[in-house]
Amino acid sequence: MSFALQLAMAAITPHGKIQNMKRGPIWLALAASFLLTILVIVGSRNLEHYDSALFGYTVASIVAFGAIVFRYALWLQRPATRVYWKRGWKLYLHHGNVLRNTGTAARTFATNLIEQRFIFKRGFSRWAMHFFIMWGCILSALITFPLVFGWVHFKLEGDLGYRAYVFGFPLNVVQGRSVIAWVTFHALDFTAVMVIIGCAIAIHRRLRDRGAIALQQFTLDFVPHMLLIAISVTGLMLTASSLWLHGYMYHFVALTHQATVIMTLFYLPFGKLFHVVQRPASVGVELYQERARALPQALCARCGSEFVAQLWLDDLKTVVEQLGFDYSMDEGRTLQDYCPRCKRIIRGLSYANLPQSNERVFKRSRPSQ
């Protein structure tokens, strides 16, 4: 049974067999897969420029895209994510601050996502690991998916010239023996090497770093890197077979490469690699934190010092209540109304009073002589 059919059946299942909160994400996933299918048909000019040999990649991509939308929609329904997601957009679209917020978002996107500067503070090797894996995967996706979907194709014009077509529209002719053409046709080889380097650093760290060893899990921490390395190695083997081995075992390597890519696409929505999809939301978090500094600040109920924006504190109380936790205290206050220092003092005083409380309980429960 196909993934789309399972989603459709789950969406119409009577109440009690599926949570109501999943109905919306299911329909969004179906709509996303349907939209991508239409884009494949339209972008390839009614499949005129579509390569049928890539049908397996296409089906896996459509199913994985729907699963990613489903998982992302579920993630947005979580109390904390939902509150801060809505608050981030509200702050961004606030009247009179759109241009300023756009600049802040662009700066955060450049430093945190493109440059990965927040990871560089934790060490050069760690930064290099994330940088090579991230950009190797992104560049590979930007090259591979348009080719798979038929959005980009090449035609030989003349003896040495290739013309690229994007959505059926012609671009400039690239000379087949030029440096630009060589780099263009071997771009996936370069990105494969980047991914292998990044994954090698990651595996070496997880085999040597004591902190990583204590927390790592094979399925979450090793499987993603092994899948990425398998994709990269089999991709390089395709190039080696066509250039130097006269096509020896090309068909077998191509099937192996296709199988590893499909497995990775199916793993992406539900494994550790999903944080690649979640990471851009950090732009909204940075915007939230920066704008919160200019808003009225909350005062600690014990020492009276400012410790956080009142808006942030109110949102935190909303999330805690939705999660079902009760941190209420005397005089209508909650634990969130105290600054971190006073929370530690209150906790310490509570621990200090425990022996006296236990002694009183013991005396009341002890039978009279």
Beta strands, then each sheet from edge to edge (+ up, - down):
strand 1: 152-157
strand 2: 161-166
strand 3: 169-175
strand 4: 297-299
strand 5: 306-309
sheet 1: 1+ 2- 3+
sheet 2: 4+ 5-
end
